[in-house]
Amino acid sequence: MNSSTAAPIGMTALIYVIVIALFVWRMMRPMRVSVARIWVRPIMLVVFTGVAIWGEQMTAPAPLWQIAAILIAGALVGIPLGVLRGRHSEVKATDKPGVYYVHSSSLITIVWLLAFVARGAIRYFIPGASHGLTVWTIGLLGFATAAILVSAFIVHQKLQAVMQQPRAA
């Protein structure tokens, strides 16, 4: 591999490692969140996915129908994981009104992490693979994004239910 492609690949790998580490670190810890803040990570993930797809399209364009189909397929597989993660997230009220304690299952977070690591590994370790093969890794992003969005939706519903309960004095 020549040095002109080594720097972008190394930088891309470093960005993936940093972003993944931050998401996993935040997701595996119990958090105090507001109802509005529960949507920050899923929105960031959607933006991250969009930028990754845009970057893919700039370097090796694929038909939009193909990208859409792959994303939808990945999302359909990710939805059950999001439901599982959302249902296994603990949601409790705190002393401060409008702020809630949320603790997610670490096992589900690890599965989510593996989707991103698998995409990066396929793209990095099989650089000579055909574009048709590597474009399928976008489905992994659809998978992870759908899982997190569905999980956020279910946690949001749990937050709404906790808000409806009378507060102990």
C-alpha positions as CSV (number, residue, x, y, z in Angstrom):
1,M,0.0,0.0,0.0
2,N,1.5,3.4,-0.9
3,S,1.8,6.3,1.6
4,S,-0.9,8.4,-0.2
5,T,-3.6,6.0,0.8
6,A,-2.2,5.0,4.2
7,A,-2.8,8.4,5.8
8,P,-6.5,8.6,4.9
9,I,-7.1,5.0,5.9
10,G,-5.3,5.6,9.2
11,M,-7.1,8.8,9.9
12,T,-10.5,7.1,9.1
13,A,-9.7,4.3,11.4
14,L,-8.7,6.7,14.2
15,I,-12.0,8.6,13.7
16,Y,-13.9,5.4,13.9
17,V,-12.1,4.3,17.0
18,I,-12.7,7.7,18.8
19,V,-16.4,7.9,17.8
20,I,-17.1,4.3,18.7
21,A,-15.2,4.6,22.0
22,L,-17.2,7.7,23.0
23,F,-20.5,6.2,22.1
24,V,-19.8,2.9,23.9
25,W,-18.4,4.7,27.0
26,R,-21.5,6.9,27.2
27,M,-24.0,4.1,26.5
28,M,-22.6,1.6,29.0
29,R,-22.8,4.0,31.9
30,P,-25.9,4.9,33.8
31,M,-26.9,8.4,32.7
32,R,-29.0,11.2,33.9
33,V,-30.9,12.5,30.9
34,S,-33.8,14.9,30.2
35,V,-36.6,13.9,27.9
36,A,-35.2,16.1,25.1
37,R,-31.6,14.9,25.6
38,I,-32.5,11.2,25.1
39,W,-32.6,12.1,21.3
40,V,-29.1,13.6,21.1
41,R,-27.2,10.4,20.5
42,P,-29.6,8.9,18.0
43,I,-29.5,12.2,16.0
44,M,-25.7,12.2,16.1
45,L,-25.7,8.6,14.9
46,V,-28.0,9.4,12.0
47,V,-25.7,12.3,11.0
48,F,-22.6,10.0,11.4
49,T,-24.3,7.4,9.2
50,G,-25.2,10.1,6.6
51,V,-21.7,11.4,6.5
52,A,-20.3,7.8,6.1
53,I,-22.7,7.1,3.2
54,W,-21.9,10.5,1.6
55,G,-18.2,9.7,1.9
56,E,-18.8,6.3,0.3
57,Q,-20.7,7.9,-2.5
58,M,-18.0,10.5,-3.2
59,T,-15.3,7.9,-3.5
60,A,-17.2,5.1,-5.2
61,P,-20.8,6.0,-6.1
62,A,-23.5,3.3,-6.2
63,P,-27.1,3.7,-7.4
64,L,-29.3,5.4,-4.9
65,W,-31.9,2.6,-5.1
66,Q,-29.1,0.1,-4.0
67,I,-28.1,2.3,-1.1
68,A,-31.7,2.7,0.0
69,A,-32.4,-1.0,-0.3
70,I,-29.3,-1.9,1.7
71,L,-30.1,0.6,4.4
72,I,-33.7,-0.6,4.7
73,A,-32.5,-4.2,4.9
74,G,-30.0,-3.3,7.7
75,A,-32.7,-1.3,9.5
76,L,-35.2,-4.1,9.4
77,V,-32.6,-6.4,11.0
78,G,-31.7,-3.7,13.6
79,I,-35.2,-3.0,14.8
80,P,-35.6,-6.1,16.9
81,L,-32.2,-5.3,18.6
82,G,-33.5,-1.8,19.4
83,V,-36.7,-3.2,20.9
84,L,-34.7,-5.6,23.0
85,R,-32.3,-2.8,24.2
86,G,-35.1,-0.4,24.9
87,R,-37.1,-3.0,26.9
88,H,-34.0,-3.9,29.0
89,S,-33.2,-0.2,29.8
90,E,-33.9,0.8,33.3
91,V,-35.6,4.2,33.7
92,K,-36.2,5.9,37.0
93,A,-37.0,9.3,38.2
94,T,-34.4,11.5,40.0
95,D,-34.8,14.2,42.6
96,K,-34.7,16.9,39.9
97,P,-37.9,17.3,37.9
98,G,-37.5,16.6,34.2
99,V,-34.3,14.6,34.7
100,Y,-34.3,10.8,34.7
101,Y,-31.8,7.9,35.4
102,V,-31.4,5.6,32.4
103,H,-29.2,2.5,32.4
104,S,-29.0,0.4,29.3
105,S,-28.0,-3.2,28.9
106,S,-24.2,-3.5,28.2
107,L,-24.7,-6.7,26.2
108,I,-26.9,-4.8,23.7
109,T,-24.3,-2.0,23.4
110,I,-21.6,-4.6,22.7
111,V,-23.7,-6.1,19.9
112,W,-24.2,-2.5,18.5
113,L,-20.4,-1.9,18.7
114,L,-19.7,-5.1,16.8
115,A,-21.8,-3.8,13.8
116,F,-19.4,-0.8,13.5
117,V,-16.3,-2.8,14.1
118,A,-17.4,-5.3,11.4
119,R,-18.0,-2.5,8.9
120,G,-14.6,-1.0,9.6
121,A,-12.8,-4.4,9.5
122,I,-14.4,-5.3,6.2
123,R,-13.5,-2.0,4.6
124,Y,-9.9,-2.0,6.0
125,F,-8.9,-5.7,5.7
126,I,-10.4,-6.3,2.3
127,P,-9.4,-3.2,0.4
128,G,-9.3,-5.1,-2.9
129,A,-12.9,-6.3,-2.6
130,S,-15.3,-5.3,-5.3
131,H,-17.5,-2.2,-4.7
132,G,-20.6,-4.4,-4.8
133,L,-19.3,-6.2,-1.8
134,T,-18.1,-3.2,0.2
135,V,-21.3,-1.3,-0.4
136,W,-23.1,-3.9,1.7
137,T,-21.3,-2.6,4.8
138,I,-23.6,0.4,4.6
139,G,-26.3,-2.1,5.8
140,L,-24.4,-2.5,9.0
141,L,-24.8,1.3,9.6
142,G,-28.5,1.0,8.9
143,F,-28.6,-1.9,11.4
144,A,-26.9,0.1,14.2
145,T,-28.8,3.3,13.5
146,A,-32.2,1.6,13.5
147,A,-31.3,-0.3,16.7
148,I,-30.4,2.9,18.5
149,L,-33.4,4.9,17.1
150,V,-35.9,2.2,18.2
151,S,-34.2,1.9,21.5
152,A,-34.5,5.7,22.1
153,F,-38.1,5.6,21.1
154,I,-38.9,2.9,23.7
155,V,-36.8,4.6,26.4
156,H,-38.7,7.8,25.6
157,Q,-42.0,6.0,26.1
158,K,-40.7,4.7,29.4
159,L,-39.7,8.2,30.4
160,Q,-43.2,9.5,29.6
161,A,-44.7,6.7,31.8
162,V,-42.4,7.6,34.7
163,M,-43.4,11.3,34.3
164,Q,-47.0,10.3,34.6
165,Q,-46.4,8.6,38.0
166,P,-47.1,10.8,41.1
167,R,-43.8,11.9,42.7
168,A,-43.2,10.8,46.2
169,A,-42.9,13.7,48.7
